[in-house]
Amino acid sequence: MIIGICFIFTSGFIYIKEKHNIITIEGERVLDKKTNVTQDGRYRYGILTSILSLILGIFSILSSIIY
């Protein structure tokens, strides 16, 4: 179950990393939404990795609950 939760957190982290920039303003980290997202091969690979990680996390948690 812990592995499933780790996969879900990884999925969220990758998705946020692809959609937002982390900027430091006055010593605080702020998420700034990217305005010009280039949808090249790296972007698609990141989103597909995020989706795969989410699916693996869900199935891992379901597997541990069922068995």
PDB file with SEQRES, HELIX, SHEET and CRYST1 records, atoms N, CA, C and O in Angstrom:
SEQRES   1 A   67  MET ILE ILE GLY ILE CYS PHE ILE PHE THR SER GLY PHE          
SEQRES   2 A   67  ILE TYR ILE LYS GLU LYS HIS ASN ILE ILE THR ILE GLU          
SEQRES   3 A   67  GLY GLU ARG VAL LEU ASP LYS LYS THR ASN VAL THR GLN          
SEQRES   4 A   67  ASP GLY ARG TYR ARG TYR GLY ILE LEU THR SER ILE LEU          
SEQRES   5 A   67  SER LEU ILE LEU GLY ILE PHE SER ILE LEU SER SER ILE          
SEQRES   6 A   67  ILE TYR                                                      
HELIX    1 AA1 ILE A    2  LYS A   19  1                                  18    
HELIX    2 AA2 GLY A   41  ILE A   66  1                                  26    
SHEET    1 AA1 2 HIS A  20  ILE A  25  0                                        
SHEET    2 AA1 2 GLU A  28  LYS A  33 -1                                        
CRYST1    1.000    1.000    1.000  90.00  90.00  90.00 P 1           1          
ATOM      1  N   MET A   1       0.825  -1.179   0.000  1.00  0.00           N  
ATOM      2  CA  MET A   1       0.000   0.000   0.000  1.00  0.00           C  
ATOM      3  C   MET A   1       0.879   1.256   0.000  1.00  0.00           C  
ATOM      4  O   MET A   1       0.524   2.260  -0.618  1.00  0.00           O  
ATOM      5  N   ILE A   2       2.009   1.204   0.682  1.00  0.00           N  
ATOM      6  CA  ILE A   2       2.915   2.344   0.726  1.00  0.00           C  
ATOM      7  C   ILE A   2       3.474   2.631  -0.663  1.00  0.00           C  
ATOM      8  O   ILE A   2       3.651   3.789  -1.041  1.00  0.00           O  
ATOM      9  N   ILE A   3       3.748   1.579  -1.415  1.00  0.00           N  
ATOM     10  CA  ILE A   3       4.263   1.763  -2.777  1.00  0.00           C  
ATOM     11  C   ILE A   3       3.212   2.446  -3.648  1.00  0.00           C  
ATOM     12  O   ILE A   3       3.553   3.302  -4.465  1.00  0.00           O  
ATOM     13  N   GLY A   4       1.953   2.085  -3.488  1.00  0.00           N  
ATOM     14  CA  GLY A   4       0.876   2.723  -4.235  1.00  0.00           C  
ATOM     15  C   GLY A   4       0.753   4.194  -3.933  1.00  0.00           C  
ATOM     16  O   GLY A   4       0.540   5.006  -4.833  1.00  0.00           O  
ATOM     17  N   ILE A   5       0.888   4.542  -2.665  1.00  0.00           N  
ATOM     18  CA  ILE A   5       0.823   5.953  -2.271  1.00  0.00           C  
ATOM     19  C   ILE A   5       2.011   6.719  -2.850  1.00  0.00           C  
ATOM     20  O   ILE A   5       1.869   7.860  -3.290  1.00  0.00           O  
ATOM     21  N   CYS A   6       3.179   6.085  -2.845  1.00  0.00           N  
ATOM     22  CA  CYS A   6       4.362   6.724  -3.439  1.00  0.00           C  
ATOM     23  C   CYS A   6       4.168   6.965  -4.929  1.00  0.00           C  
ATOM     24  O   CYS A   6       4.563   8.011  -5.444  1.00  0.00           O  
ATOM     25  N   PHE A   7       3.559   5.999  -5.631  1.00  0.00           N  
ATOM     26  CA  PHE A   7       3.288   6.171  -7.055  1.00  0.00           C  
ATOM     27  C   PHE A   7       2.325   7.332  -7.292  1.00  0.00           C  
ATOM     28  O   PHE A   7       2.513   8.109  -8.229  1.00  0.00           O  
ATOM     29  N   ILE A   8       1.312   7.456  -6.465  1.00  0.00           N  
ATOM     30  CA  ILE A   8       0.344   8.545  -6.631  1.00  0.00           C  
ATOM     31  C   ILE A   8       0.995   9.896  -6.364  1.00  0.00           C  
ATOM     32  O   ILE A   8       0.735  10.855  -7.091  1.00  0.00           O  
ATOM     33  N   PHE A   9       1.840   9.992  -5.334  1.00  0.00           N  
ATOM     34  CA  PHE A   9       2.555  11.248  -5.075  1.00  0.00           C  
ATOM     35  C   PHE A   9       3.515  11.585  -6.217  1.00  0.00           C  
ATOM     36  O   PHE A   9       3.658  12.747  -6.595  1.00  0.00           O  
ATOM     37  N   THR A  10       4.166  10.563  -6.758  1.00  0.00           N  
ATOM     38  CA  THR A  10       5.059  10.781  -7.903  1.00  0.00           C  
ATOM     39  C   THR A  10       4.279  11.307  -9.096  1.00  0.00           C  
ATOM     40  O   THR A  10       4.738  12.209  -9.797  1.00  0.00           O  
ATOM     41  N   SER A  11       3.109  10.749  -9.325  1.00  0.00           N  
ATOM     42  CA  SER A  11       2.265  11.203 -10.422  1.00  0.00           C  
ATOM     43  C   SER A  11       1.889  12.673 -10.265  1.00  0.00           C  
ATOM     44  O   SER A  11       1.970  13.445 -11.222  1.00  0.00           O  
ATOM     45  N   GLY A  12       1.483  13.055  -9.071  1.00  0.00           N  
ATOM     46  CA  GLY A  12       1.134  14.454  -8.817  1.00  0.00           C  
ATOM     47  C   GLY A  12       2.318  15.378  -8.974  1.00  0.00           C  
ATOM     48  O   GLY A  12       2.185  16.471  -9.525  1.00  0.00           O  
ATOM     49  N   PHE A  13       3.475  14.956  -8.498  1.00  0.00           N  
ATOM     50  CA  PHE A  13       4.682  15.770  -8.610  1.00  0.00           C  
ATOM     51  C   PHE A  13       5.061  15.996 -10.071  1.00  0.00           C  
ATOM     52  O   PHE A  13       5.378  17.120 -10.462  1.00  0.00           O  
ATOM     53  N   ILE A  14       5.030  14.940 -10.878  1.00  0.00           N  
ATOM     54  CA  ILE A  14       5.382  15.075 -12.296  1.00  0.00           C  
ATOM     55  C   ILE A  14       4.385  15.983 -13.011  1.00  0.00           C  
ATOM     56  O   ILE A  14       4.781  16.815 -13.827  1.00  0.00           O  
ATOM     57  N   TYR A  15       3.104  15.831 -12.712  1.00  0.00           N  
ATOM     58  CA  TYR A  15       2.081  16.651 -13.365  1.00  0.00           C  
ATOM     59  C   TYR A  15       2.258  18.128 -13.003  1.00  0.00           C  
ATOM     60  O   TYR A  15       2.181  18.996 -13.873  1.00  0.00           O  
ATOM     61  N   ILE A  16       2.492  18.410 -11.730  1.00  0.00           N  
ATOM     62  CA  ILE A  16       2.690  19.803 -11.306  1.00  0.00           C  
ATOM     63  C   ILE A  16       3.952  20.375 -11.919  1.00  0.00           C  
ATOM     64  O   ILE A  16       3.982  21.544 -12.305  1.00  0.00           O  
ATOM     65  N   LYS A  17       4.998  19.560 -12.014  1.00  0.00           N  
ATOM     66  CA  LYS A  17       6.259  20.014 -12.585  1.00  0.00           C  
ATOM     67  C   LYS A  17       6.101  20.382 -14.063  1.00  0.00           C  
ATOM     68  O   LYS A  17       6.746  21.316 -14.537  1.00  0.00           O  
ATOM     69  N   GLU A  18       5.262  19.666 -14.782  1.00  0.00           N  
ATOM     70  CA  GLU A  18       5.051  19.955 -16.197  1.00  0.00           C  
ATOM     71  C   GLU A  18       4.180  21.189 -16.414  1.00  0.00           C  
ATOM     72  O   GLU A  18       4.340  21.876 -17.422  1.00  0.00           O  
ATOM     73  N   LYS A  19       3.270  21.485 -15.501  1.00  0.00           N  
ATOM     74  CA  LYS A  19       2.315  22.581 -15.677  1.00  0.00           C  
ATOM     75  C   LYS A  19       2.699  23.882 -14.979  1.00  0.00           C  
ATOM     76  O   LYS A  19       2.186  24.942 -15.337  1.00  0.00           O  
ATOM     77  N   HIS A  20       3.602  23.824 -13.978  1.00  0.00           N  
ATOM     78  CA  HIS A  20       3.915  25.009 -13.175  1.00  0.00           C  
ATOM     79  C   HIS A  20       5.416  25.199 -13.030  1.00  0.00           C  
ATOM     80  O   HIS A  20       6.194  24.254 -13.165  1.00  0.00           O  
ATOM     81  N   ASN A  21       5.807  26.434 -12.754  1.00  0.00           N  
ATOM     82  CA  ASN A  21       7.183  26.783 -12.387  1.00  0.00           C  
ATOM     83  C   ASN A  21       7.212  27.094 -10.899  1.00  0.00           C  
ATOM     84  O   ASN A  21       6.242  27.616 -10.351  1.00  0.00           O  
ATOM     85  N   ILE A  22       8.315  26.777 -10.250  1.00  0.00           N  
ATOM     86  CA  ILE A  22       8.491  27.126  -8.847  1.00  0.00           C  
ATOM     87  C   ILE A  22       9.384  28.358  -8.780  1.00  0.00           C  
ATOM     88  O   ILE A  22      10.541  28.321  -9.199  1.00  0.00           O  
ATOM     89  N   ILE A  23       8.835  29.454  -8.246  1.00  0.00           N  
ATOM     90  CA  ILE A  23       9.541  30.728  -8.171  1.00  0.00           C  
ATOM     91  C   ILE A  23       9.691  31.108  -6.702  1.00  0.00           C  
ATOM     92  O   ILE A  23       8.780  30.898  -5.902  1.00  0.00           O  
ATOM     93  N   THR A  24      10.853  31.672  -6.354  1.00  0.00           N  
ATOM     94  CA  THR A  24      11.080  32.151  -4.993  1.00  0.00           C  
ATOM     95  C   THR A  24      10.818  33.655  -4.956  1.00  0.00           C  
ATOM     96  O   THR A  24      11.511  34.432  -5.613  1.00  0.00           O  
ATOM     97  N   ILE A  25       9.817  34.051  -4.187  1.00  0.00           N  
ATOM     98  CA  ILE A  25       9.473  35.454  -4.016  1.00  0.00           C  
ATOM     99  C   ILE A  25       9.586  35.782  -2.533  1.00  0.00           C  
ATOM    100  O   ILE A  25       8.850  35.230  -1.715  1.00  0.00           O  
ATOM    101  N   GLU A  26      10.498  36.674  -2.189  1.00  0.00           N  
ATOM    102  CA  GLU A  26      10.731  37.115  -0.815  1.00  0.00           C  
ATOM    103  C   GLU A  26      10.959  35.940   0.127  1.00  0.00           C  
ATOM    104  O   GLU A  26      10.451  35.931   1.248  1.00  0.00           O  
ATOM    105  N   GLY A  27      11.716  34.958  -0.322  1.00  0.00           N  
ATOM    106  CA  GLY A  27      12.060  33.817   0.512  1.00  0.00           C  
ATOM    107  C   GLY A  27      11.006  32.730   0.567  1.00  0.00           C  
ATOM    108  O   GLY A  27      11.200  31.726   1.253  1.00  0.00           O  
ATOM    109  N   GLU A  28       9.890  32.899  -0.139  1.00  0.00           N  
ATOM    110  CA  GLU A  28       8.834  31.892  -0.156  1.00  0.00           C  
ATOM    111  C   GLU A  28       8.740  31.287  -1.543  1.00  0.00           C  
ATOM    112  O   GLU A  28       8.878  31.989  -2.545  1.00  0.00           O  
ATOM    113  N   ARG A  29       8.509  29.999  -1.601  1.00  0.00           N  
ATOM    114  CA  ARG A  29       8.349  29.325  -2.891  1.00  0.00           C  
ATOM    115  C   ARG A  29       6.886  29.403  -3.320  1.00  0.00           C  
ATOM    116  O   ARG A  29       5.975  29.084  -2.556  1.00  0.00           O  
ATOM    117  N   VAL A  30       6.692  29.837  -4.561  1.00  0.00           N  
ATOM    118  CA  VAL A  30       5.356  30.033  -5.100  1.00  0.00           C  
ATOM    119  C   VAL A  30       5.241  29.270  -6.410  1.00  0.00           C  
ATOM    120  O   VAL A  30       6.169  29.279  -7.218  1.00  0.00           O  
ATOM    121  N   LEU A  31       4.098  28.604  -6.629  1.00  0.00           N  
ATOM    122  CA  LEU A  31       3.843  27.941  -7.901  1.00  0.00           C  
ATOM    123  C   LEU A  31       3.269  28.955  -8.879  1.00  0.00           C  
ATOM    124  O   LEU A  31       2.251  29.591  -8.603  1.00  0.00           O  
ATOM    125  N   ASP A  32       3.920  29.100 -10.012  1.00  0.00           N  
ATOM    126  CA  ASP A  32       3.478  30.022 -11.056  1.00  0.00           C  
ATOM    127  C   ASP A  32       3.100  29.195 -12.277  1.00  0.00           C  
ATOM    128  O   ASP A  32       3.910  28.411 -12.771  1.00  0.00           O  
ATOM    129  N   LYS A  33       1.872  29.365 -12.766  1.00  0.00           N  
ATOM    130  CA  LYS A  33       1.415  28.584 -13.910  1.00  0.00           C  
ATOM    131  C   LYS A  33       2.154  29.023 -15.168  1.00  0.00           C  
ATOM    132  O   LYS A  33       2.297  30.215 -15.440  1.00  0.00           O  
ATOM    133  N   LYS A  34       2.622  28.035 -15.930  1.00  0.00           N  
ATOM    134  CA  LYS A  34       3.330  28.335 -17.174  1.00  0.00           C  
ATOM    135  C   LYS A  34       2.328  28.875 -18.194  1.00  0.00           C  
ATOM    136  O   LYS A  34       1.248  28.314 -18.378  1.00  0.00           O  
ATOM    137  N   THR A  35       2.701  29.969 -18.849  1.00  0.00           N  
ATOM    138  CA  THR A  35       1.802  30.553 -19.842  1.00  0.00           C  
ATOM    139  C   THR A  35       2.060  29.982 -21.234  1.00  0.00           C  
ATOM    140  O   THR A  35       1.121  29.773 -22.002  1.00  0.00           O  
ATOM    141  N   ASN A  36       3.299  29.735 -21.556  1.00  0.00           N  
ATOM    142  CA  ASN A  36       3.671  29.209 -22.869  1.00  0.00           C  
ATOM    143  C   ASN A  36       4.198  27.790 -22.712  1.00  0.00           C  
ATOM    144  O   ASN A  36       5.401  27.585 -22.549  1.00  0.00           O  
ATOM    145  N   VAL A  37       3.310  26.821 -22.762  1.00  0.00           N  
ATOM    146  CA  VAL A  37       3.721  25.430 -22.626  1.00  0.00           C  
ATOM    147  C   VAL A  37       3.939  24.863 -24.021  1.00  0.00           C  
ATOM    148  O   VAL A  37       3.011  24.787 -24.826  1.00  0.00           O  
ATOM    149  N   THR A  38       5.181  24.464 -24.299  1.00  0.00           N  
ATOM    150  CA  THR A  38       5.456  23.834 -25.586  1.00  0.00           C  
ATOM    151  C   THR A  38       5.181  22.342 -25.454  1.00  0.00           C  
ATOM    152  O   THR A  38       5.775  21.655 -24.623  1.00  0.00           O  
ATOM    153  N   GLN A  39       4.287  21.869 -26.272  1.00  0.00           N  
ATOM    154  CA  GLN A  39       3.888  20.471 -26.187  1.00  0.00           C  
ATOM    155  C   GLN A  39       4.737  19.634 -27.129  1.00  0.00           C  
ATOM    156  O   GLN A  39       4.265  19.140 -28.153  1.00  0.00           O  
ATOM    157  N   ASP A  40       5.999  19.489 -26.757  1.00  0.00           N  
ATOM    158  CA  ASP A  40       6.913  18.690 -27.549  1.00  0.00           C  
ATOM    159  C   ASP A  40       6.946  17.263 -27.008  1.00  0.00           C  
ATOM    160  O   ASP A  40       6.093  16.881 -26.206  1.00  0.00           O  
ATOM    161  N   GLY A  41       7.918  16.485 -27.441  1.00  0.00           N  
ATOM    162  CA  GLY A  41       8.016  15.096 -27.026  1.00  0.00           C  
ATOM    163  C   GLY A  41       8.270  14.934 -25.544  1.00  0.00           C  
ATOM    164  O   GLY A  41       7.738  14.010 -24.928  1.00  0.00           O  
ATOM    165  N   ARG A  42       9.078  15.817 -24.950  1.00  0.00           N  
ATOM    166  CA  ARG A  42       9.369  15.729 -23.524  1.00  0.00           C  
ATOM    167  C   ARG A  42       8.126  15.989 -22.678  1.00  0.00           C  
ATOM    168  O   ARG A  42       7.915  15.327 -21.662  1.00  0.00           O  
ATOM    169  N   TYR A  43       7.313  16.939 -23.090  1.00  0.00           N  
ATOM    170  CA  TYR A  43       6.078  17.247 -22.372  1.00  0.00           C  
ATOM    171  C   TYR A  43       5.136  16.051 -22.412  1.00  0.00           C  
ATOM    172  O   TYR A  43       4.590  15.657 -21.381  1.00  0.00           O  
ATOM    173  N   ARG A  44       4.944  15.476 -23.585  1.00  0.00           N  
ATOM    174  CA  ARG A  44       4.052  14.317 -23.723  1.00  0.00           C  
ATOM    175  C   ARG A  44       4.568  13.130 -22.931  1.00  0.00           C  
ATOM    176  O   ARG A  44       3.787  12.400 -22.320  1.00  0.00           O  
ATOM    177  N   TYR A  45       5.894  12.930 -22.939  1.00  0.00           N  
ATOM    178  CA  TYR A  45       6.487  11.845 -22.176  1.00  0.00           C  
ATOM    179  C   TYR A  45       6.250  12.049 -20.675  1.00  0.00           C  
ATOM    180  O   TYR A  45       5.961  11.089 -19.960  1.00  0.00           O  
ATOM    181  N   GLY A  46       6.367  13.269 -20.202  1.00  0.00           N  
ATOM    182  CA  GLY A  46       6.124  13.555 -18.792  1.00  0.00           C  
ATOM    183  C   GLY A  46       4.682  13.311 -18.392  1.00  0.00           C  
ATOM    184  O   GLY A  46       4.419  12.743 -17.332  1.00  0.00           O  
ATOM    185  N   ILE A  47       3.745  13.735 -19.231  1.00  0.00           N  
ATOM    186  CA  ILE A  47       2.329  13.525 -18.928  1.00  0.00           C  
ATOM    187  C   ILE A  47       1.984  12.038 -18.966  1.00  0.00           C  
ATOM    188  O   ILE A  47       1.242  11.559 -18.109  1.00  0.00           O  
ATOM    189  N   LEU A  48       2.509  11.301 -19.944  1.00  0.00           N  
ATOM    190  CA  LEU A  48       2.258   9.859 -20.012  1.00  0.00           C  
ATOM    191  C   LEU A  48       2.869   9.132 -18.820  1.00  0.00           C  
ATOM    192  O   LEU A  48       2.280   8.181 -18.308  1.00  0.00           O  
ATOM    193  N   THR A  49       4.040   9.568 -18.374  1.00  0.00           N  
ATOM    194  CA  THR A  49       4.658   8.985 -17.185  1.00  0.00           C  
ATOM    195  C   THR A  49       3.793   9.259 -15.955  1.00  0.00           C  
ATOM    196  O   THR A  49       3.653   8.396 -15.089  1.00  0.00           O  
ATOM    197  N   SER A  50       3.224  10.439 -15.879  1.00  0.00           N  
ATOM    198  CA  SER A  50       2.351  10.790 -14.775  1.00  0.00           C  
ATOM    199  C   SER A  50       1.101   9.913 -14.761  1.00  0.00           C  
ATOM    200  O   SER A  50       0.686   9.433 -13.706  1.00  0.00           O  
ATOM    201  N   ILE A  51       0.510   9.707 -15.918  1.00  0.00           N  
ATOM    202  CA  ILE A  51      -0.689   8.868 -16.011  1.00  0.00           C  
ATOM    203  C   ILE A  51      -0.366   7.421 -15.653  1.00  0.00           C  
ATOM    204  O   ILE A  51      -1.126   6.778 -14.928  1.00  0.00           O  
ATOM    205  N   LEU A  52       0.754   6.907 -16.155  1.00  0.00           N  
ATOM    206  CA  LEU A  52       1.158   5.540 -15.845  1.00  0.00           C  
ATOM    207  C   LEU A  52       1.410   5.366 -14.351  1.00  0.00           C  
ATOM    208  O   LEU A  52       1.011   4.360 -13.764  1.00  0.00           O  
ATOM    209  N   SER A  53       2.063   6.333 -13.743  1.00  0.00           N  
ATOM    210  CA  SER A  53       2.331   6.264 -12.314  1.00  0.00           C  
ATOM    211  C   SER A  53       1.039   6.288 -11.507  1.00  0.00           C  
ATOM    212  O   SER A  53       0.925   5.579 -10.507  1.00  0.00           O  
ATOM    213  N   LEU A  54       0.071   7.085 -11.920  1.00  0.00           N  
ATOM    214  CA  LEU A  54      -1.222   7.135 -11.245  1.00  0.00           C  
ATOM    215  C   LEU A  54      -1.937   5.800 -11.352  1.00  0.00           C  
ATOM    216  O   LEU A  54      -2.478   5.312 -10.360  1.00  0.00           O  
ATOM    217  N   ILE A  55      -1.950   5.206 -12.524  1.00  0.00           N  
ATOM    218  CA  ILE A  55      -2.613   3.917 -12.725  1.00  0.00           C  
ATOM    219  C   ILE A  55      -1.936   2.828 -11.896  1.00  0.00           C  
ATOM    220  O   ILE A  55      -2.616   2.021 -11.263  1.00  0.00           O  
ATOM    221  N   LEU A  56      -0.603   2.799 -11.894  1.00  0.00           N  
ATOM    222  CA  LEU A  56       0.110   1.811 -11.080  1.00  0.00           C  
ATOM    223  C   LEU A  56      -0.176   1.993  -9.592  1.00  0.00           C  
ATOM    224  O   LEU A  56      -0.319   1.010  -8.865  1.00  0.00           O  
ATOM    225  N   GLY A  57      -0.259   3.227  -9.141  1.00  0.00           N  
ATOM    226  CA  GLY A  57      -0.576   3.490  -7.744  1.00  0.00           C  
ATOM    227  C   GLY A  57      -1.958   3.011  -7.364  1.00  0.00           C  
ATOM    228  O   GLY A  57      -2.147   2.401  -6.311  1.00  0.00           O  
ATOM    229  N   ILE A  58      -2.929   3.287  -8.225  1.00  0.00           N  
ATOM    230  CA  ILE A  58      -4.307   2.856  -7.943  1.00  0.00           C  
ATOM    231  C   ILE A  58      -4.395   1.342  -7.907  1.00  0.00           C  
ATOM    232  O   ILE A  58      -4.999   0.782  -6.991  1.00  0.00           O  
ATOM    233  N   PHE A  59      -3.797   0.660  -8.898  1.00  0.00           N  
ATOM    234  CA  PHE A  59      -3.849  -0.794  -8.912  1.00  0.00           C  
ATOM    235  C   PHE A  59      -3.086  -1.407  -7.750  1.00  0.00           C  
ATOM    236  O   PHE A  59      -3.487  -2.452  -7.238  1.00  0.00           O  
ATOM    237  N   SER A  60      -1.999  -0.784  -7.323  1.00  0.00           N  
ATOM    238  CA  SER A  60      -1.245  -1.287  -6.184  1.00  0.00           C  
ATOM    239  C   SER A  60      -2.069  -1.190  -4.897  1.00  0.00           C  
ATOM    240  O   SER A  60      -2.080  -2.115  -4.085  1.00  0.00           O  
ATOM    241  N   ILE A  61      -2.746  -0.077  -4.726  1.00  0.00           N  
ATOM    242  CA  ILE A  61      -3.587   0.084  -3.530  1.00  0.00           C  
ATOM    243  C   ILE A  61      -4.771  -0.874  -3.568  1.00  0.00           C  
ATOM    244  O   ILE A  61      -5.105  -1.487  -2.553  1.00  0.00           O  
ATOM    245  N   LEU A  62      -5.408  -1.008  -4.729  1.00  0.00           N  
ATOM    246  CA  LEU A  62      -6.524  -1.946  -4.849  1.00  0.00           C  
ATOM    247  C   LEU A  62      -6.078  -3.379  -4.608  1.00  0.00           C  
ATOM    248  O   LEU A  62      -6.799  -4.155  -3.980  1.00  0.00           O  
ATOM    249  N   SER A  63      -4.914  -3.735  -5.093  1.00  0.00           N  
ATOM    250  CA  SER A  63      -4.389  -5.084  -4.895  1.00  0.00           C  
ATOM    251  C   SER A  63      -4.152  -5.367  -3.426  1.00  0.00           C  
ATOM    252  O   SER A  63      -4.462  -6.458  -2.946  1.00  0.00           O  
ATOM    253  N   SER A  64      -3.607  -4.399  -2.707  1.00  0.00           N  
ATOM    254  CA  SER A  64      -3.354  -4.626  -1.290  1.00  0.00           C  
ATOM    255  C   SER A  64      -4.649  -4.667  -0.483  1.00  0.00           C  
ATOM    256  O   SER A  64      -4.710  -5.345   0.543  1.00  0.00           O  
ATOM    257  N   ILE A  65      -5.672  -3.963  -0.921  1.00  0.00           N  
ATOM    258  CA  ILE A  65      -6.961  -3.996  -0.226  1.00  0.00           C  
ATOM    259  C   ILE A  65      -7.668  -5.325  -0.469  1.00  0.00           C  
ATOM    260  O   ILE A  65      -8.228  -5.910   0.457  1.00  0.00           O  
ATOM    261  N   ILE A  66      -7.643  -5.801  -1.710  1.00  0.00           N  
ATOM    262  CA  ILE A  66      -8.351  -7.031  -2.063  1.00  0.00           C  
ATOM    263  C   ILE A  66      -7.696  -8.247  -1.407  1.00  0.00           C  
ATOM    264  O   ILE A  66      -8.383  -9.129  -0.891  1.00  0.00           O  
ATOM    265  N   TYR A  67      -6.371  -8.286  -1.432  1.00  0.00           N  
ATOM    266  CA  TYR A  67      -5.695  -9.453  -0.871  1.00  0.00           C  
ATOM    267  C   TYR A  67      -5.346  -9.170   0.544  1.00  0.00           C  
ATOM    268  O   TYR A  67      -4.766 -10.021   1.219  1.00  0.00           O  
TER     269      TYR A  67                                                      
END                                                                             
